[in-house]
Amino acid sequence: MILIKDVSKKFENSLALDKTNLPLAEKQTHVFWGSSGSGKTTLLRLIAGLIEVTSGEIWIESQKISTSIQKQLAAKIGYVIQEGGLFPHLNAWQNIALAGLPRAWDAHQTSARINELAELVQLEIPLLTQFPAQLSGGQRQRVALMRALLLDPPIILLDEPLGALDPLVRSELQKELKRIFNKLNKTVVFVTHDIGEGAFFGHTISLFHEGSLVQHGNFRSFIEHPKNEFVTKFITAQIPPPELLSALR
């Protein structure tokens, strides 16, 4: 269980997140929706312990999260960002192996785990010798996911992981990620601005706007019972216009 209790975050004079309360049940996929600057990525970084709350508390099980326990969090949380965050001067294998440093794994342990994860994410072993610039966008994201999963953390955080990919690759990886999430049965927090992605992945969805949590629930609740006009606008803005839908029939 991730428990977010009355959390606010200020950057200088800007309020990025305002008094947010949110329980995130374990072994489910929780989607954070919102436009740029809505507060969704700020909350993700707070959960990861990358930045400190201004007020309030975040708990993972019985542990209060703060930047002072980042090393302890490395075993509990895997983190994937939009571009993958891979080091360009290291090949894929070396990028993944970096995550094993906190446990001082030997070469045999690291090799066995990387081979296991390559099979899970369906990445061909020869590609692990390639550098990030030599890999496609989809391959880089698979490598980034492998790195996040190396220590087998119970929680995976993903910040717009598919946002930079072309539509065909994105659709393929959406299906792959859902298969992986279902197989591993981990707690996943997935940040996206895309309503289709939210509906596809989310057991729960939390919509943020200008630093505030606007609505929380499953996808059906957003469609059938939007909390306010902003919720309706956010959803309808991403639905193709009727004339386009008619032309496709």
C-alpha positions in Angstrom: 0.0 0.0 0.0 1.2 3.5 -0.9 -0.5 6.1 1.3 -0.4 9.8 0.3 -1.5 11.9 3.2 -2.3 15.6 2.7 0.8 16.1 0.5 1.8 19.5 -0.9 4.8 20.5 -2.9 6.1 24.0 -3.6 8.9 25.0 -5.9 9.9 28.6 -4.9 6.6 30.5 -5.3 4.9 27.9 -7.4 2.5 25.3 -5.8 3.0 22.1 -7.8 0.8 19.9 -5.7 -1.8 20.9 -3.2 -3.0 18.8 -0.2 -3.3 15.5 -2.0 -4.8 12.5 -0.3 -4.7 9.2 -2.1 -4.5 5.5 -1.2 -2.9 3.2 -3.8 -3.6 -0.5 -3.2 -0.8 -3.0 -3.7 -0.6 -5.2 -6.8 -2.8 -2.9 -8.9 -2.0 -0.5 -11.7 -2.7 3.1 -10.8 -2.8 5.7 -13.5 -2.0 9.4 -12.9 -3.7 11.5 -15.6 -3.3 15.1 -16.4 -1.8 17.7 -18.8 1.7 19.1 -18.5 2.2 21.0 -15.2 -0.8 19.3 -13.6 1.2 17.8 -10.7 1.2 14.1 -11.7 4.9 13.8 -12.3 5.7 15.8 -9.2 3.7 13.3 -7.2 5.5 10.4 -8.9 8.9 11.9 -8.0 7.8 12.4 -4.4 6.8 8.7 -4.1 10.2 7.8 -5.5 11.9 9.9 -2.9 13.6 12.0 -5.5 12.3 15.3 -4.0 11.0 16.2 -0.6 7.4 17.0 0.3 6.7 20.6 1.5 4.1 19.3 3.8 2.2 16.0 4.4 3.5 12.5 4.3 3.9 9.5 1.9 4.1 6.0 3.3 5.0 2.7 1.7 3.8 0.1 4.1 5.3 1.2 7.4 8.1 3.3 5.9 7.8 7.1 5.6 9.3 8.3 2.3 11.9 11.0 2.2 15.0 11.8 0.1 17.2 10.6 3.1 16.3 7.0 2.4 16.9 6.8 -1.3 19.3 3.8 -1.0 16.7 1.8 0.9 14.1 2.8 -1.7 16.2 1.4 -4.5 15.2 -2.2 -3.5 11.5 -1.2 -3.2 11.0 1.0 -6.3 11.8 0.7 -10.0 11.6 3.9 -12.0 11.2 4.4 -15.8 11.1 7.8 -17.4 9.9 8.9 -20.9 13.2 8.6 -22.8 14.4 5.7 -20.7 17.1 7.6 -18.9 19.9 5.4 -20.3 23.5 6.4 -20.1 24.7 7.0 -23.7 28.3 5.9 -23.0 27.2 2.5 -21.6 25.7 -0.4 -23.6 22.3 -1.9 -22.8 23.8 -4.6 -20.6 25.9 -2.1 -18.6 22.9 0.2 -18.2 20.8 -2.6 -16.7 23.6 -3.9 -14.5 24.0 -0.5 -12.8 20.8 -1.2 -10.8 22.5 -4.2 -9.2 25.2 -2.1 -7.5 23.3 -1.6 -4.2 23.4 -5.4 -3.7 26.9 -5.9 -4.9 25.8 -8.8 -7.2 28.5 -10.9 -8.8 28.8 -11.4 -12.6 26.9 -14.7 -12.5 23.9 -13.3 -10.5 23.7 -10.2 -12.8 24.0 -12.3 -15.9 21.3 -14.8 -14.9 18.9 -12.0 -13.9 19.4 -10.0 -17.1 18.9 -13.0 -19.3 15.6 -13.8 -17.3 14.4 -10.2 -17.9 15.4 -10.2 -21.6 13.0 -13.1 -22.0 10.3 -11.4 -20.0 10.4 -8.2 -22.1 11.1 -10.1 -25.3 14.4 -8.3 -26.1 16.9 -10.3 -28.1 20.1 -11.0 -26.2 22.5 -9.7 -29.0 20.9 -6.2 -28.6 22.2 -6.0 -25.0 25.7 -5.2 -26.5 24.3 -2.2 -28.3 24.5 1.4 -27.1 21.3 3.4 -26.6 21.8 5.4 -29.9 21.9 2.1 -31.8 18.5 0.9 -30.4 15.0 1.9 -31.5 12.8 3.8 -29.1 10.8 0.7 -28.2 14.0 -1.3 -27.5 15.4 1.5 -25.3 12.2 1.4 -23.2 12.5 -2.4 -22.9 16.0 -1.9 -21.6 14.8 0.8 -19.2 12.1 -1.5 -17.9 14.7 -4.3 -17.4 16.8 -2.0 -15.3 13.8 -1.0 -13.2 13.0 -4.6 -12.6 16.5 -5.9 -12.0 16.2 -6.0 -8.2 12.6 -7.3 -8.4 11.1 -4.3 -6.5 7.4 -4.6 -5.4 6.7 -1.1 -6.9 7.2 0.2 -10.4 6.9 3.9 -11.3 6.6 4.9 -15.0 6.6 8.5 -16.1 5.1 8.8 -19.6 7.1 5.8 -20.7 5.5 5.5 -24.2 5.0 9.2 -24.9 7.9 9.6 -27.3 7.1 6.5 -29.4 5.3 6.4 -32.8 1.7 5.1 -32.6 2.4 1.6 -33.9 5.3 1.0 -31.6 3.3 2.5 -28.7 0.4 0.2 -29.3 2.6 -2.8 -29.4 4.4 -1.8 -26.2 1.1 -1.1 -24.4 0.1 -4.7 -24.9 3.6 -5.9 -23.8 3.6 -3.8 -20.7 0.1 -5.0 -19.7 1.2 -8.6 -20.1 4.2 -8.0 -18.0 2.3 -6.1 -15.3 -0.3 -9.0 -15.1 2.5 -11.6 -14.9 4.6 -9.9 -12.2 1.6 -8.8 -10.0 3.4 -5.7 -8.8 2.1 -2.3 -7.7 2.4 0.0 -10.7 2.0 3.8 -10.9 1.8 4.9 -14.5 1.8 8.6 -15.5 0.2 9.6 -18.8 -1.9 12.4 -20.4 -3.5 9.9 -22.8 -7.1 8.8 -21.9 -6.8 5.6 -23.9 -3.7 4.6 -22.1 -5.4 5.3 -18.8 -8.4 3.2 -19.6 -6.2 0.4 -20.9 -3.9 0.1 -17.8 -5.7 1.6 -14.9 -7.4 -0.3 -12.1 -7.7 3.2 -10.7 -7.2 6.6 -12.4 -6.4 9.9 -10.6 -6.9 13.1 -12.7 -4.8 16.1 -11.7 -5.2 19.7 -12.8 -3.1 22.7 -11.7 -1.7 20.8 -8.7 -5.0 19.5 -7.4 -6.5 16.0 -7.5 -9.7 16.5 -9.4 -11.2 13.0 -9.5 -10.2 9.4 -8.5 -11.8 6.2 -9.5 -12.1 3.6 -12.3 -12.4 4.6 -16.0 -16.2 4.0 -16.0 -16.7 6.5 -13.2 -15.0 9.2 -15.2 -17.3 8.6 -18.2 -20.6 8.1 -16.3 -20.0 10.5 -13.3 -17.5 13.2 -14.2 -17.0 15.3 -11.1 -16.9 18.7 -12.9 -16.6 20.4 -16.3 -12.9 20.0 -16.4 -13.1 16.3 -16.2 -15.6 16.2 -19.1 -13.4 18.6 -21.2 -10.2 16.5 -20.5 -11.9 13.4 -21.8 -13.8 14.8 -24.8 -10.7 16.7 -26.0 -9.1 13.4 -26.9 -12.1 11.8 -28.6 -12.1 12.1 -32.4 -14.7 14.4 -33.8 -18.0 12.9 -34.9 -17.4 13.6 -38.5 -14.2 11.7 -38.5 -15.8 8.7 -36.8 -18.6 8.8 -39.4 -16.1 8.8 -42.2 -14.5 5.7 -40.8 -17.7 3.7 -40.7 
